[in-house]
Amino acid sequence: MDNKIKQIGIDEISPYVRLVSYIETTSEIFYVPWRMIYDYECYYVTEGEIVVKTEDAEVCLRAGDLHVMRPFIWHRRYAKTPNIKYYGIHFDFLRIDRSSDFSTYTEYVVPIKLHKSRVKENSELSSREVYEPTDIILPLKMTVEEQPKYVFLFKNMLEHFRSQKAGNTLLLKADILVLLAYLAQESTVAEPRVSKYRHNAVAQFTQAIADSYNEKIYLSDLSLQMGMSPTHMRKVFHQVNNISPREFLINSRIERAKYYLEEGKLTISEIGTEIGYPNVNYFSRIFKKKTNMSPSEYRKYIYGKNRETADPQFYWCDAANGTAKNEAENGNEKREKRRFTDNHEN
Protein backbone atom coordinates (compact mmCIF):
# COMPACT_ATOMS: atom_id res chain seq x y z
CA MET A 1 0.00 0.00 0.00
CA ASP A 2 3.05 2.30 0.24
CA ASN A 3 2.54 3.26 -3.40
CA LYS A 4 -0.37 5.39 -2.13
CA ILE A 5 1.99 7.36 0.12
CA LYS A 6 3.63 10.24 -1.73
CA GLN A 7 6.80 11.78 -0.36
CA ILE A 8 6.89 15.54 0.25
CA GLY A 9 9.47 17.94 1.60
CA ILE A 10 9.25 19.54 5.03
CA ASP A 11 8.43 22.90 3.45
CA GLU A 12 5.36 21.36 1.78
CA ILE A 13 3.71 20.19 5.01
CA SER A 14 0.30 21.75 5.73
CA PRO A 15 -1.33 19.52 8.38
CA TYR A 16 -5.05 18.79 8.52
CA VAL A 17 -6.37 17.49 11.88
CA ARG A 18 -9.51 15.31 11.91
CA LEU A 19 -9.69 14.30 15.54
CA VAL A 20 -8.05 15.02 18.90
CA SER A 21 -9.13 13.08 21.98
CA TYR A 22 -8.07 12.28 25.53
CA ILE A 23 -9.20 8.85 26.73
CA GLU A 24 -9.38 7.46 30.26
CA THR A 25 -10.65 3.89 30.20
CA THR A 26 -10.17 0.33 31.43
CA SER A 27 -8.90 -2.86 29.88
CA GLU A 28 -12.46 -4.24 29.82
CA ILE A 29 -13.64 -1.34 27.65
CA PHE A 30 -10.58 -0.53 25.53
CA TYR A 31 -10.85 -2.52 22.31
CA VAL A 32 -9.37 -1.82 18.88
CA PRO A 33 -9.99 -4.71 16.45
CA TRP A 34 -7.85 -5.61 13.46
CA ARG A 35 -8.33 -2.70 11.13
CA MET A 36 -6.76 -0.40 8.57
CA ILE A 37 -6.71 3.38 8.93
CA TYR A 38 -6.59 5.86 6.07
CA ASP A 39 -4.71 8.76 7.66
CA TYR A 40 -2.02 9.09 10.35
CA GLU A 41 -2.76 8.32 13.98
CA CYS A 42 -0.65 9.36 16.97
CA TYR A 43 -0.94 8.11 20.56
CA TYR A 44 0.74 9.64 23.59
CA VAL A 45 0.30 7.41 26.67
CA THR A 46 0.14 9.00 30.12
CA GLU A 47 -0.82 5.97 32.20
CA GLY A 48 -0.92 2.20 31.81
CA GLU A 49 0.27 -0.06 29.00
CA ILE A 50 -1.16 -0.56 25.50
CA VAL A 51 -0.05 -3.32 23.14
CA VAL A 52 0.06 -2.47 19.43
CA LYS A 53 0.21 -5.37 16.99
CA THR A 54 0.73 -5.21 13.25
CA GLU A 55 1.21 -8.11 10.86
CA ASP A 56 4.97 -7.67 11.22
CA ALA A 57 5.62 -6.23 14.69
CA GLU A 58 4.38 -5.89 18.26
CA VAL A 59 5.21 -3.13 20.75
CA CYS A 60 4.05 -2.28 24.26
CA LEU A 61 3.40 1.41 24.90
CA ARG A 62 3.91 2.68 28.44
CA ALA A 63 3.45 6.06 30.07
CA GLY A 64 5.70 8.55 28.33
CA ASP A 65 5.69 6.64 25.03
CA LEU A 66 4.63 8.16 21.73
CA HIS A 67 3.33 6.03 18.86
CA VAL A 68 2.53 6.83 15.23
CA MET A 69 0.53 4.47 13.02
CA ARG A 70 0.93 5.07 9.31
CA PRO A 71 -2.03 4.57 6.95
CA PHE A 72 -2.88 1.33 5.13
CA ILE A 73 -1.31 -0.94 7.78
CA TRP A 74 -3.37 -3.71 9.37
CA HIS A 75 -3.12 -3.48 13.15
CA ARG A 76 -4.94 -3.93 16.44
CA ARG A 77 -4.54 -2.68 20.02
CA TYR A 78 -5.43 -3.90 23.49
CA ALA A 79 -4.73 -2.80 27.08
CA LYS A 80 -2.20 -4.70 29.14
CA THR A 81 -3.03 -2.95 32.43
CA PRO A 82 -6.41 -2.40 34.16
CA ASN A 83 -6.42 1.37 33.57
CA ILE A 84 -5.05 3.40 30.68
CA LYS A 85 -4.94 7.07 29.75
CA TYR A 86 -3.76 8.48 26.45
CA TYR A 87 -4.10 11.27 23.90
CA GLY A 88 -5.02 10.32 20.34
CA ILE A 89 -4.99 12.35 17.14
CA HIS A 90 -5.84 11.64 13.50
CA PHE A 91 -4.33 13.87 10.85
CA ASP A 92 -2.87 14.22 7.37
CA PHE A 93 0.41 15.97 6.61
CA LEU A 94 -1.17 17.51 3.51
CA ARG A 95 -4.73 17.49 2.21
CA ILE A 96 -5.14 18.33 -1.48
CA ASP A 97 -8.19 16.37 -2.61
CA ARG A 98 -11.02 17.22 -0.21
CA SER A 99 -13.38 14.87 -2.03
CA SER A 100 -11.52 11.92 -0.48
CA ASP A 101 -12.11 13.13 3.09
CA PHE A 102 -14.05 10.99 5.55
CA SER A 103 -15.56 10.84 9.03
CA THR A 104 -13.36 9.36 11.76
CA TYR A 105 -16.51 8.48 13.69
CA THR A 106 -17.97 6.43 10.85
CA GLU A 107 -14.73 4.71 9.85
CA TYR A 108 -13.04 4.23 13.21
CA VAL A 109 -15.44 4.63 16.14
CA VAL A 110 -18.54 2.80 14.88
CA PRO A 111 -16.72 -0.51 14.15
CA ILE A 112 -15.26 -0.45 17.67
CA LYS A 113 -18.71 0.12 19.18
CA LEU A 114 -19.99 -2.87 17.14
CA HIS A 115 -17.21 -5.05 18.62
CA LYS A 116 -16.13 -6.41 15.29
CA SER A 117 -13.14 -8.73 15.37
CA ARG A 118 -11.88 -7.40 12.06
CA VAL A 119 -13.00 -4.26 10.25
CA LYS A 120 -13.55 -4.63 6.53
CA GLU A 121 -11.25 -2.55 4.38
CA ASN A 122 -12.87 0.47 2.73
CA SER A 123 -11.64 0.06 -0.84
CA GLU A 124 -12.42 3.66 -1.75
CA LEU A 125 -10.45 5.11 1.15
CA SER A 126 -7.62 2.61 0.83
CA SER A 127 -6.93 4.03 -2.64
CA ARG A 128 -6.73 7.65 -1.48
CA GLU A 129 -3.40 9.39 -1.80
CA VAL A 130 -1.67 10.56 1.36
CA TYR A 131 1.49 12.58 1.78
CA GLU A 132 4.40 11.95 4.13
CA PRO A 133 7.51 14.07 4.84
CA THR A 134 10.77 12.45 3.81
CA ASP A 135 13.05 13.64 6.60
CA ILE A 136 11.02 12.83 9.74
CA ILE A 137 10.99 9.41 11.40
CA LEU A 138 7.50 8.28 12.41
CA PRO A 139 8.09 5.87 15.30
CA LEU A 140 5.96 2.85 16.08
CA LYS A 141 7.21 3.45 19.62
CA MET A 142 9.37 6.19 21.09
CA THR A 143 9.98 7.00 24.75
CA VAL A 144 10.12 10.78 24.85
CA GLU A 145 12.89 12.56 26.72
CA GLU A 146 11.01 15.64 28.00
CA GLN A 147 7.48 14.67 28.98
CA PRO A 148 6.16 18.08 30.15
CA LYS A 149 6.44 19.68 26.72
CA TYR A 150 4.46 16.81 25.19
CA VAL A 151 1.78 17.07 27.89
CA PHE A 152 1.55 20.83 27.25
CA LEU A 153 1.33 20.25 23.50
CA PHE A 154 -1.38 17.59 23.59
CA LYS A 155 -3.46 19.46 26.19
CA ASN A 156 -3.31 22.60 24.05
CA MET A 157 -4.13 20.60 20.94
CA LEU A 158 -7.21 19.18 22.67
CA GLU A 159 -8.33 22.68 23.69
CA HIS A 160 -7.84 23.98 20.15
CA PHE A 161 -9.81 21.08 18.68
CA ARG A 162 -12.75 21.47 21.08
CA SER A 163 -12.95 25.25 20.96
CA GLN A 164 -15.00 27.10 18.36
CA LYS A 165 -12.78 30.17 18.44
CA ALA A 166 -11.70 31.67 15.13
CA GLY A 167 -8.19 30.71 14.15
CA ASN A 168 -8.16 27.32 15.86
CA THR A 169 -7.66 25.51 12.55
CA LEU A 170 -4.40 27.40 12.16
CA LEU A 171 -3.46 26.64 15.77
CA LEU A 172 -4.01 22.91 15.13
CA LYS A 173 -1.75 23.10 12.09
CA ALA A 174 0.87 24.78 14.26
CA ASP A 175 0.46 22.11 16.96
CA ILE A 176 1.21 19.32 14.47
CA LEU A 177 4.24 21.20 13.17
CA VAL A 178 5.53 21.55 16.74
CA LEU A 179 4.99 17.82 17.27
CA LEU A 180 6.97 17.07 14.11
CA ALA A 181 9.76 19.35 15.31
CA TYR A 182 9.87 17.41 18.58
CA LEU A 183 10.03 14.12 16.67
CA ALA A 184 12.88 15.43 14.55
CA GLN A 185 14.78 16.41 17.69
CA GLU A 186 14.30 13.13 19.53
CA SER A 187 16.89 10.38 19.38
CA THR A 188 15.17 7.06 18.74
CA VAL A 189 18.29 5.00 19.40
CA ALA A 190 19.37 6.46 22.74
CA GLU A 191 19.03 4.26 25.82
CA PRO A 192 16.51 5.47 28.40
CA ARG A 193 18.18 7.45 31.17
CA VAL A 194 16.03 5.81 33.85
CA SER A 195 14.39 2.42 34.21
CA LYS A 196 11.09 1.73 32.47
CA TYR A 197 9.35 1.46 35.85
CA ARG A 198 10.61 4.85 37.00
CA HIS A 199 9.94 6.44 33.62
CA ASN A 200 6.36 5.14 33.86
CA ALA A 201 5.99 6.56 37.39
CA VAL A 202 7.33 9.96 36.32
CA ALA A 203 4.95 10.04 33.35
CA GLN A 204 1.98 9.39 35.66
CA PHE A 205 3.30 11.97 38.13
CA THR A 206 3.63 14.54 35.31
CA GLN A 207 0.08 13.93 34.11
CA ALA A 208 -1.27 14.12 37.68
CA ILE A 209 0.27 17.58 38.09
CA ALA A 210 -1.02 18.70 34.69
CA ASP A 211 -4.54 17.50 35.54
CA SER A 212 -4.60 19.13 38.99
CA TYR A 213 -2.89 22.45 38.28
CA ASN A 214 -5.70 24.37 40.06
CA GLU A 215 -5.50 22.39 43.30
CA LYS A 216 -3.05 22.12 46.19
CA ILE A 217 -0.50 19.54 45.12
CA TYR A 218 1.80 17.85 47.62
CA LEU A 219 4.92 16.21 46.25
CA SER A 220 5.18 13.78 49.16
CA ASP A 221 1.67 12.39 48.66
CA LEU A 222 1.98 12.06 44.89
CA SER A 223 5.45 10.52 45.12
CA LEU A 224 4.31 7.86 47.55
CA GLN A 225 1.36 7.05 45.30
CA MET A 226 3.89 6.37 42.53
CA GLY A 227 6.03 4.20 44.81
CA MET A 228 8.92 6.66 45.27
CA SER A 229 10.19 8.86 48.05
CA PRO A 230 9.72 12.61 47.45
CA THR A 231 13.50 13.14 47.24
CA HIS A 232 13.95 10.38 44.69
CA MET A 233 10.92 11.46 42.66
CA ARG A 234 12.21 15.01 42.47
CA LYS A 235 15.60 13.75 41.31
CA VAL A 236 14.21 11.36 38.68
CA PHE A 237 11.60 13.89 37.53
CA HIS A 238 14.35 16.43 36.85
CA GLN A 239 16.48 13.76 35.20
CA VAL A 240 13.69 12.85 32.79
CA ASN A 241 12.17 16.28 32.20
CA ASN A 242 15.01 18.77 32.80
CA ILE A 243 12.72 20.73 35.13
CA SER A 244 11.67 20.48 38.77
CA PRO A 245 8.13 19.40 39.75
CA ARG A 246 7.46 22.85 41.24
CA GLU A 247 8.51 24.66 38.06
CA PHE A 248 6.42 22.27 35.99
CA LEU A 249 3.36 23.06 38.14
CA ILE A 250 3.95 26.80 37.84
CA ASN A 251 4.42 26.52 34.07
CA SER A 252 1.19 24.50 33.81
CA ARG A 253 -0.70 27.19 35.70
CA ILE A 254 0.79 30.02 33.67
CA GLU A 255 -0.06 28.28 30.38
CA ARG A 256 -3.64 27.85 31.58
CA ALA A 257 -3.75 31.49 32.66
CA LYS A 258 -2.66 32.53 29.18
CA TYR A 259 -5.51 30.52 27.72
CA TYR A 260 -8.07 32.20 30.00
CA LEU A 261 -6.61 35.64 29.29
CA GLU A 262 -6.84 35.02 25.55
CA GLU A 263 -10.38 33.68 25.91
CA GLY A 264 -11.44 36.90 27.65
CA LYS A 265 -14.36 35.51 29.71
CA LEU A 266 -12.88 35.84 33.22
CA THR A 267 -11.44 38.73 35.19
CA ILE A 268 -7.81 38.51 36.24
CA SER A 269 -8.87 37.81 39.83
CA GLU A 270 -11.13 34.96 38.66
CA ILE A 271 -8.33 33.53 36.52
CA GLY A 272 -5.96 33.52 39.49
CA THR A 273 -8.49 31.60 41.57
CA GLU A 274 -9.22 29.22 38.70
CA ILE A 275 -5.56 28.18 38.33
CA GLY A 276 -4.78 27.86 42.04
CA TYR A 277 -3.60 31.39 42.92
CA PRO A 278 -6.51 33.03 44.81
CA ASN A 279 -4.31 35.97 45.84
CA VAL A 280 -4.46 38.16 42.74
CA ASN A 281 -1.30 40.10 43.64
CA TYR A 282 0.71 36.91 44.03
CA PHE A 283 -0.72 35.59 40.77
CA SER A 284 0.28 38.80 38.98
CA ARG A 285 3.78 38.58 40.42
CA ILE A 286 4.30 34.94 39.35
CA PHE A 287 2.82 35.62 35.92
CA LYS A 288 5.11 38.61 35.34
CA LYS A 289 8.13 36.64 36.55
CA LYS A 290 7.43 33.98 33.92
CA THR A 291 6.31 36.15 31.01
CA ASN A 292 7.85 39.59 31.70
CA MET A 293 4.31 40.98 31.53
CA SER A 294 1.56 41.40 34.08
CA PRO A 295 -1.72 39.60 33.29
CA SER A 296 -3.32 42.85 32.21
CA GLU A 297 -0.33 43.69 30.01
CA TYR A 298 -0.53 40.24 28.45
CA ARG A 299 -4.25 40.66 27.78
CA LYS A 300 -3.63 44.07 26.20
CA TYR A 301 -0.85 42.53 24.12
CA ILE A 302 -3.24 39.86 22.85
CA TYR A 303 -6.18 42.12 22.16
CA GLY A 304 -4.28 45.23 21.10
CA LYS A 305 -4.02 48.65 22.71
CA ASN A 306 -7.53 49.88 21.98
CA ARG A 307 -8.82 50.39 25.52
CA GLU A 308 -12.18 51.64 24.28
CA THR A 309 -13.15 48.15 23.16
CA ALA A 310 -11.77 46.38 26.24
CA ASP A 311 -13.76 45.61 29.37
CA PRO A 312 -12.36 47.84 32.16
CA GLN A 313 -12.86 45.12 34.76
CA PHE A 314 -10.09 43.13 33.14
CA TYR A 315 -7.45 45.69 34.08
CA TRP A 316 -8.12 46.48 37.72
CA CYS A 317 -5.77 44.10 39.49
CA ASP A 318 -2.52 45.95 38.77
CA ALA A 319 -3.89 49.41 39.51
CA ALA A 320 -4.29 49.38 43.30
CA ASN A 321 -2.82 48.07 46.53
CA GLY A 322 0.63 47.90 44.99
CA THR A 323 2.39 48.93 48.20
CA ALA A 324 0.50 46.51 50.45
CA LYS A 325 0.98 43.31 48.52
CA ASN A 326 4.57 42.27 49.30
CA GLU A 327 3.91 40.58 52.62
CA ALA A 328 1.03 38.48 51.24
CA GLU A 329 3.04 37.55 48.15
CA ASN A 330 6.08 36.50 50.14
CA GLY A 331 3.92 34.34 52.40
CA ASN A 332 2.26 32.67 49.45
CA GLU A 333 5.60 32.08 47.75
CA LYS A 334 7.00 30.38 50.85
CA ARG A 335 3.90 28.18 51.13
CA GLU A 336 4.18 27.31 47.43
CA LYS A 337 7.77 26.15 47.94
CA ARG A 338 6.87 24.12 51.02
CA ARG A 339 4.40 22.08 48.98
CA PHE A 340 7.35 20.66 47.08
CA THR A 341 9.65 19.73 49.97
CA ASP A 342 10.09 16.47 51.78
CA ASN A 343 8.93 17.96 55.09
CA HIS A 344 5.22 17.94 54.30
CA GLU A 345 4.51 14.41 55.45
CA ASN A 346 1.89 13.68 58.06
Sequence and secondary structure as in RCSB ss.txt:
>XXXX:A:sequence
MDNKIKQIGIDEISPYVRLVSYIETTSEIFYVPWRMIYDYECYYVTEGEIVVKTEDAEVCLRAGDLHVMRPFIWH
RRYAKTPNIKYYGIHFDFLRIDRSSDFSTYTEYVVPIKLHKSRVKENSELSSREVYEPTDIILPLKMTVEEQPKY
VFLFKNMLEHFRSQKAGNTLLLKADILVLLAYLAQESTVAEPRVSKYRHNAVAQFTQAIADSYNEKIYLSDLSLQ
MGMSPTHMRKVFHQVNNISPREFLINSRIERAKYYLEEGKLTISEIGTEIGYPNVNYFSRIFKKKTNMSPSEYRK
YIYGKNRETADPQFYWCDAANGTAKNEAENGNEKREKRRFTDNHEN
>XXXX:A:secstr
 GGGEEEE GGG B EEEEEEEEEEETTT  EEEE  SSEEEEEEEESEEEEEESS EEEEETTEEEEE TT  E
EEEESSSEEEEEEEEEESB   GGG   HIIIIIHHHHTT SB    TTGGG  EEEETT    SSEE S HHHH
HHHHHHHHHHHH   TTHHHHHHHHHHHHHHHHHHS SSS  SS HHHHHHHHHHHHHHHHTTTS   HHHHHHH
TTS HHHHHHHHHHHHSS HHHHHHHHHHHHHHHHHHHT S HHHHHHHTT  SHHHHHHHHHHHHSS HHHHHH
HHH S GGGS GGGG TTTS GGG HHHHHHHHHHHHHTTSTT   
